[in-house]
Amino acid sequence: MVASGFRWRDLGPDLLWIGPTAIVCHMTRFPPPWTVERIPGGLKVVDANGQSLAYVYSRETKDAAHIAGVLTEDEARRIASNIAKLPELLSAK
């Protein structure tokens, strides 16, 4: 499971589906390793070519995150880390 409410399944070579809305991405287009980089206001996941794949916004404290309507730094770090692990998880099959 990627995040609460979202499931992935393998659709064949180099394809990934993430629900509840269908998102299909060609894994070879975004070569591993995927890494997490800190940006002002959160984190971003980038592939080996430096292409930005995901932005996860956060605030330092729970109160600040609630006011801004974003995640805490710890929540954002865990989500970004799990996104960055997707190529490894899919290649392990």
Backbone as XML, in Angstrom:
<?xml version="1.0"?>
<chain id="A" units="angstrom">
  <residue number="1" name="MET">
    <atom name="N" x="0.835" y="-1.171" z="0.000"/>
    <atom name="CA" x="0.000" y="0.000" z="0.000"/>
    <atom name="C" x="0.884" y="1.240" z="0.000"/>
  </residue>
  <residue number="2" name="VAL">
    <atom name="N" x="0.598" y="2.196" z="-0.844"/>
    <atom name="CA" x="1.405" y="3.402" z="-0.972"/>
    <atom name="C" x="1.048" y="4.402" z="0.114"/>
  </residue>
  <residue number="3" name="ALA">
    <atom name="N" x="-0.194" y="4.783" z="0.234"/>
    <atom name="CA" x="-0.672" y="5.682" z="1.267"/>
    <atom name="C" x="-2.096" y="5.275" z="1.592"/>
  </residue>
  <residue number="4" name="SER">
    <atom name="N" x="-2.597" y="5.782" z="2.673"/>
    <atom name="CA" x="-3.937" y="5.409" z="3.095"/>
    <atom name="C" x="-4.950" y="5.640" z="1.983"/>
  </residue>
  <residue number="5" name="GLY">
    <atom name="N" x="-5.660" y="4.582" z="1.609"/>
    <atom name="CA" x="-6.680" y="4.695" z="0.577"/>
    <atom name="C" x="-6.172" y="4.509" z="-0.831"/>
  </residue>
  <residue number="6" name="PHE">
    <atom name="N" x="-4.874" y="4.385" z="-1.013"/>
    <atom name="CA" x="-4.305" y="4.228" z="-2.345"/>
    <atom name="C" x="-3.621" y="2.877" z="-2.450"/>
  </residue>
  <residue number="7" name="ARG">
    <atom name="N" x="-3.930" y="2.133" z="-3.497"/>
    <atom name="CA" x="-3.300" y="0.833" z="-3.714"/>
    <atom name="C" x="-2.646" y="0.853" z="-5.089"/>
  </residue>
  <residue number="8" name="TRP">
    <atom name="N" x="-1.550" y="0.142" z="-5.206"/>
    <atom name="CA" x="-0.916" y="0.026" z="-6.517"/>
    <atom name="C" x="-1.016" y="-1.409" z="-6.956"/>
  </residue>
  <residue number="9" name="ARG">
    <atom name="N" x="-1.007" y="-1.608" z="-8.251"/>
    <atom name="CA" x="-0.920" y="-2.968" z="-8.773"/>
    <atom name="C" x="-0.162" y="-2.941" z="-10.081"/>
  </residue>
  <residue number="10" name="ASP">
    <atom name="N" x="0.483" y="-4.020" z="-10.348"/>
    <atom name="CA" x="1.309" y="-4.156" z="-11.536"/>
    <atom name="C" x="0.422" y="-4.443" z="-12.738"/>
  </residue>
  <residue number="11" name="LEU">
    <atom name="N" x="0.569" y="-3.650" z="-13.785"/>
    <atom name="CA" x="-0.204" y="-3.850" z="-15.008"/>
    <atom name="C" x="0.634" y="-4.482" z="-16.110"/>
  </residue>
  <residue number="12" name="GLY">
    <atom name="N" x="1.832" y="-4.872" z="-15.800"/>
    <atom name="CA" x="2.714" y="-5.453" z="-16.806"/>
    <atom name="C" x="4.061" y="-4.762" z="-16.769"/>
  </residue>
  <residue number="13" name="PRO">
    <atom name="N" x="4.874" y="-5.018" z="-17.758"/>
    <atom name="CA" x="6.222" y="-4.457" z="-17.765"/>
    <atom name="C" x="6.209" y="-2.933" z="-17.702"/>
  </residue>
  <residue number="14" name="ASP">
    <atom name="N" x="6.834" y="-2.412" z="-16.669"/>
    <atom name="CA" x="7.073" y="-0.979" z="-16.536"/>
    <atom name="C" x="5.826" y="-0.127" z="-16.409"/>
  </residue>
  <residue number="15" name="LEU">
    <atom name="N" x="4.701" y="-0.690" z="-15.989"/>
    <atom name="CA" x="3.490" y="0.102" z="-15.797"/>
    <atom name="C" x="3.039" y="0.013" z="-14.352"/>
  </residue>
  <residue number="16" name="LEU">
    <atom name="N" x="2.494" y="1.098" z="-13.847"/>
    <atom name="CA" x="2.033" y="1.163" z="-12.470"/>
    <atom name="C" x="0.681" y="1.853" z="-12.441"/>
  </residue>
  <residue number="17" name="TRP">
    <atom name="N" x="-0.263" y="1.309" z="-11.671"/>
    <atom name="CA" x="-1.579" y="1.926" z="-11.492"/>
    <atom name="C" x="-1.727" y="2.282" z="-10.034"/>
  </residue>
  <residue number="18" name="ILE">
    <atom name="N" x="-2.122" y="3.519" z="-9.755"/>
    <atom name="CA" x="-2.366" y="3.953" z="-8.388"/>
    <atom name="C" x="-3.792" y="4.481" z="-8.341"/>
  </residue>
  <residue number="19" name="GLY">
    <atom name="N" x="-4.610" y="3.979" z="-7.393"/>
    <atom name="CA" x="-6.008" y="4.385" z="-7.320"/>
    <atom name="C" x="-6.220" y="5.402" z="-6.232"/>
  </residue>
  <residue number="20" name="PRO">
    <atom name="N" x="-7.426" y="5.929" z="-6.026"/>
    <atom name="CA" x="-8.673" y="5.538" z="-6.646"/>
    <atom name="C" x="-8.857" y="6.075" z="-8.056"/>
  </residue>
  <residue number="21" name="THR">
    <atom name="N" x="-8.130" y="7.079" z="-8.455"/>
    <atom name="CA" x="-8.186" y="7.483" z="-9.855"/>
    <atom name="C" x="-7.004" y="6.839" z="-10.556"/>
  </residue>
  <residue number="22" name="ALA">
    <atom name="N" x="-7.186" y="6.450" z="-11.780"/>
    <atom name="CA" x="-6.134" y="5.711" z="-12.485"/>
    <atom name="C" x="-4.991" y="6.638" z="-12.866"/>
  </residue>
  <residue number="23" name="ILE">
    <atom name="N" x="-3.820" y="6.292" z="-12.398"/>
    <atom name="CA" x="-2.601" y="6.985" z="-12.798"/>
    <atom name="C" x="-1.668" y="5.914" z="-13.325"/>
  </residue>
  <residue number="24" name="VAL">
    <atom name="N" x="-1.340" y="5.966" z="-14.581"/>
    <atom name="CA" x="-0.446" y="4.984" z="-15.167"/>
    <atom name="C" x="0.847" y="5.697" z="-15.516"/>
  </residue>
  <residue number="25" name="CYS">
    <atom name="N" x="1.954" y="5.157" z="-15.053"/>
    <atom name="CA" x="3.219" y="5.778" z="-15.413"/>
    <atom name="C" x="4.158" y="4.703" z="-15.946"/>
  </residue>
  <residue number="26" name="HIS">
    <atom name="N" x="4.937" y="5.073" z="-16.903"/>
    <atom name="CA" x="5.925" y="4.179" z="-17.480"/>
    <atom name="C" x="7.199" y="4.315" z="-16.664"/>
  </residue>
  <residue number="27" name="MET">
    <atom name="N" x="7.531" y="3.255" z="-15.939"/>
    <atom name="CA" x="8.662" y="3.312" z="-15.024"/>
    <atom name="C" x="9.987" y="3.568" z="-15.741"/>
  </residue>
  <residue number="28" name="THR">
    <atom name="N" x="10.138" y="3.116" z="-16.980"/>
    <atom name="CA" x="11.399" y="3.334" z="-17.677"/>
    <atom name="C" x="11.581" y="4.791" z="-18.060"/>
  </residue>
  <residue number="29" name="ARG">
    <atom name="N" x="10.493" y="5.539" z="-18.123"/>
    <atom name="CA" x="10.587" y="6.955" z="-18.440"/>
    <atom name="C" x="11.172" y="7.727" z="-17.262"/>
  </residue>
  <residue number="30" name="PHE">
    <atom name="N" x="11.049" y="7.188" z="-16.079"/>
    <atom name="CA" x="11.543" y="7.810" z="-14.857"/>
    <atom name="C" x="12.533" y="6.853" z="-14.197"/>
  </residue>
  <residue number="31" name="PRO">
    <atom name="N" x="13.792" y="6.853" z="-14.658"/>
    <atom name="CA" x="14.755" y="5.841" z="-14.210"/>
    <atom name="C" x="15.106" y="5.960" z="-12.724"/>
  </residue>
  <residue number="32" name="PRO">
    <atom name="N" x="15.289" y="4.810" z="-12.084"/>
    <atom name="CA" x="15.742" y="4.816" z="-10.697"/>
    <atom name="C" x="17.234" y="5.162" z="-10.634"/>
  </residue>
  <residue number="33" name="PRO">
    <atom name="N" x="17.755" y="5.516" z="-9.497"/>
    <atom name="CA" x="17.043" y="5.615" z="-8.226"/>
    <atom name="C" x="16.257" y="6.913" z="-8.128"/>
  </residue>
  <residue number="34" name="TRP">
    <atom name="N" x="15.149" y="6.840" z="-7.405"/>
    <atom name="CA" x="14.381" y="8.030" z="-7.078"/>
    <atom name="C" x="14.854" y="8.506" z="-5.714"/>
  </residue>
  <residue number="35" name="THR">
    <atom name="N" x="15.081" y="9.796" z="-5.574"/>
    <atom name="CA" x="15.587" y="10.337" z="-4.317"/>
    <atom name="C" x="14.673" y="11.447" z="-3.816"/>
  </residue>
  <residue number="36" name="VAL">
    <atom name="N" x="14.804" y="11.737" z="-2.534"/>
    <atom name="CA" x="14.015" y="12.784" z="-1.893"/>
    <atom name="C" x="14.923" y="13.976" z="-1.632"/>
  </residue>
  <residue number="37" name="GLU">
    <atom name="N" x="14.472" y="15.161" z="-2.037"/>
    <atom name="CA" x="15.216" y="16.393" z="-1.820"/>
    <atom name="C" x="14.360" y="17.359" z="-1.017"/>
  </residue>
  <residue number="38" name="ARG">
    <atom name="N" x="15.011" y="18.090" z="-0.124"/>
    <atom name="CA" x="14.300" y="19.099" z="0.662"/>
    <atom name="C" x="14.141" y="20.362" z="-0.189"/>
  </residue>
  <residue number="39" name="ILE">
    <atom name="N" x="12.937" y="20.939" z="-0.149"/>
    <atom name="CA" x="12.645" y="22.211" z="-0.802"/>
    <atom name="C" x="11.981" y="23.110" z="0.231"/>
  </residue>
  <residue number="40" name="PRO">
    <atom name="N" x="11.959" y="24.426" z="0.006"/>
    <atom name="CA" x="11.247" y="25.293" z="0.953"/>
    <atom name="C" x="9.772" y="24.869" z="1.057"/>
  </residue>
  <residue number="41" name="GLY">
    <atom name="N" x="9.338" y="24.568" z="2.254"/>
    <atom name="CA" x="7.948" y="24.189" z="2.462"/>
    <atom name="C" x="7.637" y="22.723" z="2.260"/>
  </residue>
  <residue number="42" name="GLY">
    <atom name="N" x="8.655" y="21.879" z="2.093"/>
    <atom name="CA" x="8.370" y="20.454" z="1.934"/>
    <atom name="C" x="9.505" y="19.661" z="1.318"/>
  </residue>
  <residue number="43" name="LEU">
    <atom name="N" x="9.116" y="18.638" z="0.547"/>
    <atom name="CA" x="10.068" y="17.715" z="-0.072"/>
    <atom name="C" x="9.641" y="17.447" z="-1.505"/>
  </residue>
  <residue number="44" name="LYS">
    <atom name="N" x="10.601" y="17.033" z="-2.326"/>
    <atom name="CA" x="10.238" y="16.577" z="-3.663"/>
    <atom name="C" x="10.985" y="15.296" z="-3.972"/>
  </residue>
  <residue number="45" name="VAL">
    <atom name="N" x="10.369" y="14.460" z="-4.792"/>
    <atom name="CA" x="10.956" y="13.198" z="-5.229"/>
    <atom name="C" x="11.417" y="13.407" z="-6.658"/>
  </residue>
  <residue number="46" name="VAL">
    <atom name="N" x="12.684" y="13.066" z="-6.929"/>
    <atom name="CA" x="13.244" y="13.214" z="-8.274"/>
    <atom name="C" x="13.810" y="11.887" z="-8.756"/>
  </residue>
  <residue number="47" name="ASP">
    <atom name="N" x="13.823" y="11.692" z="-10.088"/>
    <atom name="CA" x="14.397" y="10.469" z="-10.641"/>
    <atom name="C" x="15.889" y="10.668" z="-10.922"/>
  </residue>
  <residue number="48" name="ALA">
    <atom name="N" x="16.526" y="9.665" z="-11.503"/>
    <atom name="CA" x="17.966" y="9.704" z="-11.763"/>
    <atom name="C" x="18.359" y="10.812" z="-12.740"/>
  </residue>
  <residue number="49" name="ASN">
    <atom name="N" x="17.414" y="11.257" z="-13.571"/>
    <atom name="CA" x="17.677" y="12.340" z="-14.527"/>
    <atom name="C" x="17.438" y="13.719" z="-13.931"/>
  </residue>
  <residue number="50" name="GLY">
    <atom name="N" x="16.968" y="13.778" z="-12.697"/>
    <atom name="CA" x="16.668" y="15.054" z="-12.066"/>
    <atom name="C" x="15.255" y="15.548" z="-12.319"/>
  </residue>
  <residue number="51" name="GLN">
    <atom name="N" x="14.424" y="14.727" z="-12.983"/>
    <atom name="CA" x="13.030" y="15.090" z="-13.243"/>
    <atom name="C" x="12.228" y="15.027" z="-11.941"/>
  </residue>
  <residue number="52" name="SER">
    <atom name="N" x="11.531" y="16.107" z="-11.612"/>
    <atom name="CA" x="10.679" y="16.123" z="-10.415"/>
    <atom name="C" x="9.472" y="15.234" z="-10.645"/>
  </residue>
  <residue number="53" name="LEU">
    <atom name="N" x="9.214" y="14.324" z="-9.710"/>
    <atom name="CA" x="8.117" y="13.372" z="-9.837"/>
    <atom name="C" x="6.970" y="13.668" z="-8.879"/>
  </residue>
  <residue number="54" name="ALA">
    <atom name="N" x="7.281" y="14.157" z="-7.685"/>
    <atom name="CA" x="6.243" y="14.428" z="-6.691"/>
    <atom name="C" x="6.714" y="15.517" z="-5.744"/>
  </residue>
  <residue number="55" name="TYR">
    <atom name="N" x="5.767" y="16.346" z="-5.323"/>
    <atom name="CA" x="6.011" y="17.355" z="-4.299"/>
    <atom name="C" x="5.123" y="17.011" z="-3.110"/>
  </residue>
  <residue number="56" name="VAL">
    <atom name="N" x="5.708" y="17.033" z="-1.914"/>
    <atom name="CA" x="4.964" y="16.751" z="-0.691"/>
    <atom name="C" x="5.196" y="17.942" z="0.244"/>
  </residue>
  <residue number="57" name="TYR">
    <atom name="N" x="4.139" y="18.714" z="0.482"/>
    <atom name="CA" x="4.262" y="19.941" z="1.260"/>
    <atom name="C" x="4.043" y="19.679" z="2.741"/>
  </residue>
  <residue number="58" name="SER">
    <atom name="N" x="4.764" y="20.448" z="3.584"/>
    <atom name="CA" x="4.694" y="20.218" z="5.024"/>
    <atom name="C" x="5.006" y="21.498" z="5.791"/>
  </residue>
  <residue number="59" name="ARG">
    <atom name="N" x="4.743" y="21.418" z="7.097"/>
    <atom name="CA" x="5.124" y="22.464" z="8.037"/>
    <atom name="C" x="5.785" y="21.785" z="9.236"/>
  </residue>
  <residue number="60" name="GLU">
    <atom name="N" x="6.531" y="22.577" z="9.986"/>
    <atom name="CA" x="7.345" y="22.042" z="11.067"/>
    <atom name="C" x="6.523" y="21.491" z="12.228"/>
  </residue>
  <residue number="61" name="THR">
    <atom name="N" x="5.471" y="22.189" z="12.624"/>
    <atom name="CA" x="4.671" y="21.753" z="13.769"/>
    <atom name="C" x="3.288" y="21.283" z="13.314"/>
  </residue>
  <residue number="62" name="LYS">
    <atom name="N" x="2.661" y="20.515" z="14.175"/>
    <atom name="CA" x="1.325" y="20.003" z="13.868"/>
    <atom name="C" x="0.319" y="21.148" z="13.733"/>
  </residue>
  <residue number="63" name="ASP">
    <atom name="N" x="0.429" y="22.150" z="14.611"/>
    <atom name="CA" x="-0.487" y="23.290" z="14.545"/>
    <atom name="C" x="-0.306" y="24.077" z="13.243"/>
  </residue>
  <residue number="64" name="ALA">
    <atom name="N" x="0.949" y="24.332" z="12.866"/>
    <atom name="CA" x="1.219" y="25.068" z="11.625"/>
    <atom name="C" x="0.745" y="24.276" z="10.410"/>
  </residue>
  <residue number="65" name="ALA">
    <atom name="N" x="0.908" y="22.963" z="10.455"/>
    <atom name="CA" x="0.448" y="22.116" z="9.353"/>
    <atom name="C" x="-1.075" y="22.143" z="9.253"/>
  </residue>
  <residue number="66" name="HIS">
    <atom name="N" x="-1.740" y="22.106" z="10.393"/>
    <atom name="CA" x="-3.210" y="22.137" z="10.399"/>
    <atom name="C" x="-3.722" y="23.464" z="9.842"/>
  </residue>
  <residue number="67" name="ILE">
    <atom name="N" x="-3.125" y="24.564" z="10.257"/>
    <atom name="CA" x="-3.534" y="25.890" z="9.778"/>
    <atom name="C" x="-3.326" y="26.004" z="8.270"/>
  </residue>
  <residue number="68" name="ALA">
    <atom name="N" x="-2.184" y="25.506" z="7.768"/>
    <atom name="CA" x="-1.870" y="25.596" z="6.338"/>
    <atom name="C" x="-2.571" y="24.515" z="5.519"/>
  </residue>
  <residue number="69" name="GLY">
    <atom name="N" x="-3.132" y="23.516" z="6.178"/>
    <atom name="CA" x="-3.801" y="22.428" z="5.468"/>
    <atom name="C" x="-2.839" y="21.490" z="4.764"/>
  </residue>
  <residue number="70" name="VAL">
    <atom name="N" x="-1.654" y="21.296" z="5.367"/>
    <atom name="CA" x="-0.644" y="20.395" z="4.803"/>
    <atom name="C" x="-0.212" y="19.385" z="5.863"/>
  </residue>
  <residue number="71" name="LEU">
    <atom name="N" x="0.738" y="18.549" z="5.520"/>
    <atom name="CA" x="1.253" y="17.514" z="6.416"/>
    <atom name="C" x="2.308" y="18.072" z="7.364"/>
  </residue>
  <residue number="72" name="THR">
    <atom name="N" x="2.584" y="17.319" z="8.438"/>
    <atom name="CA" x="3.724" y="17.650" z="9.284"/>
    <atom name="C" x="4.991" y="17.188" z="8.559"/>
  </residue>
  <residue number="73" name="GLU">
    <atom name="N" x="6.149" y="17.664" z="9.007"/>
    <atom name="CA" x="7.410" y="17.262" z="8.364"/>
    <atom name="C" x="7.611" y="15.754" z="8.417"/>
  </residue>
  <residue number="74" name="ASP">
    <atom name="N" x="7.273" y="15.138" z="9.545"/>
    <atom name="CA" x="7.448" y="13.689" z="9.672"/>
    <atom name="C" x="6.534" y="12.938" z="8.712"/>
  </residue>
  <residue number="75" name="GLU">
    <atom name="N" x="5.277" y="13.346" z="8.619"/>
    <atom name="CA" x="4.342" y="12.698" z="7.688"/>
    <atom name="C" x="4.823" y="12.850" z="6.238"/>
  </residue>
  <residue number="76" name="ALA">
    <atom name="N" x="5.253" y="14.054" z="5.890"/>
    <atom name="CA" x="5.731" y="14.313" z="4.531"/>
    <atom name="C" x="6.975" y="13.487" z="4.212"/>
  </residue>
  <residue number="77" name="ARG">
    <atom name="N" x="7.891" y="13.379" z="5.183"/>
    <atom name="CA" x="9.109" y="12.591" z="4.977"/>
    <atom name="C" x="8.784" y="11.132" z="4.719"/>
  </residue>
  <residue number="78" name="ARG">
    <atom name="N" x="7.846" y="10.575" z="5.498"/>
    <atom name="CA" x="7.471" y="9.173" z="5.314"/>
    <atom name="C" x="6.808" y="8.940" z="3.957"/>
  </residue>
  <residue number="79" name="ILE">
    <atom name="N" x="5.933" y="9.830" z="3.542"/>
    <atom name="CA" x="5.257" y="9.673" z="2.252"/>
    <atom name="C" x="6.245" y="9.811" z="1.107"/>
  </residue>
  <residue number="80" name="ALA">
    <atom name="N" x="7.089" y="10.838" z="1.144"/>
    <atom name="CA" x="8.084" y="11.026" z="0.084"/>
    <atom name="C" x="9.045" y="9.839" z="0.013"/>
  </residue>
  <residue number="81" name="SER">
    <atom name="N" x="9.442" y="9.323" z="1.169"/>
    <atom name="CA" x="10.331" y="8.165" z="1.212"/>
    <atom name="C" x="9.679" y="6.943" z="0.572"/>
  </residue>
  <residue number="82" name="ASN">
    <atom name="N" x="8.400" y="6.730" z="0.853"/>
    <atom name="CA" x="7.691" y="5.592" z="0.264"/>
    <atom name="C" x="7.510" y="5.750" z="-1.238"/>
  </residue>
  <residue number="83" name="ILE">
    <atom name="N" x="7.266" y="6.954" z="-1.711"/>
    <atom name="CA" x="7.174" y="7.186" z="-3.153"/>
    <atom name="C" x="8.508" y="6.855" z="-3.811"/>
  </residue>
  <residue number="84" name="ALA">
    <atom name="N" x="9.610" y="7.292" z="-3.182"/>
    <atom name="CA" x="10.939" y="7.045" z="-3.741"/>
    <atom name="C" x="11.290" y="5.565" z="-3.789"/>
  </residue>
  <residue number="85" name="LYS">
    <atom name="N" x="10.654" y="4.738" z="-2.980"/>
    <atom name="CA" x="10.924" y="3.299" z="-2.956"/>
    <atom name="C" x="10.156" y="2.527" z="-4.032"/>
  </residue>
  <residue number="86" name="LEU">
    <atom name="N" x="9.217" y="3.149" z="-4.726"/>
    <atom name="CA" x="8.388" y="2.425" z="-5.706"/>
    <atom name="C" x="9.192" y="1.662" z="-6.755"/>
  </residue>
  <residue number="87" name="PRO">
    <atom name="N" x="10.229" y="2.231" z="-7.375"/>
    <atom name="CA" x="10.964" y="1.436" z="-8.377"/>
    <atom name="C" x="11.566" y="0.163" z="-7.798"/>
  </residue>
  <residue number="88" name="GLU">
    <atom name="N" x="12.080" y="0.234" z="-6.567"/>
    <atom name="CA" x="12.651" y="-0.953" z="-5.923"/>
    <atom name="C" x="11.578" y="-2.002" z="-5.678"/>
  </residue>
  <residue number="89" name="LEU">
    <atom name="N" x="10.434" y="-1.565" z="-5.196"/>
    <atom name="CA" x="9.353" y="-2.501" z="-4.890"/>
    <atom name="C" x="8.846" y="-3.184" z="-6.142"/>
  </residue>
  <residue number="90" name="LEU">
    <atom name="N" x="8.751" y="-2.455" z="-7.241"/>
    <atom name="CA" x="8.242" y="-3.036" z="-8.476"/>
    <atom name="C" x="9.252" y="-3.949" z="-9.152"/>
  </residue>
  <residue number="91" name="SER">
    <atom name="N" x="10.541" y="-3.651" z="-8.985"/>
    <atom name="CA" x="11.554" y="-4.499" z="-9.607"/>
    <atom name="C" x="11.816" y="-5.766" z="-8.798"/>
  </residue>
  <residue number="92" name="ALA">
    <atom name="N" x="11.354" y="-5.803" z="-7.562"/>
    <atom name="CA" x="11.563" y="-6.964" z="-6.693"/>
    <atom name="C" x="10.667" y="-8.137" z="-7.078"/>
  </residue>
  <residue number="93" name="LYS">
    <atom name="N" x="9.714" y="-7.915" z="-7.952"/>
    <atom name="CA" x="8.764" y="-8.971" z="-8.326"/>
    <atom name="C" x="9.400" y="-10.012" z="-9.194"/>
  </residue>
</chain>
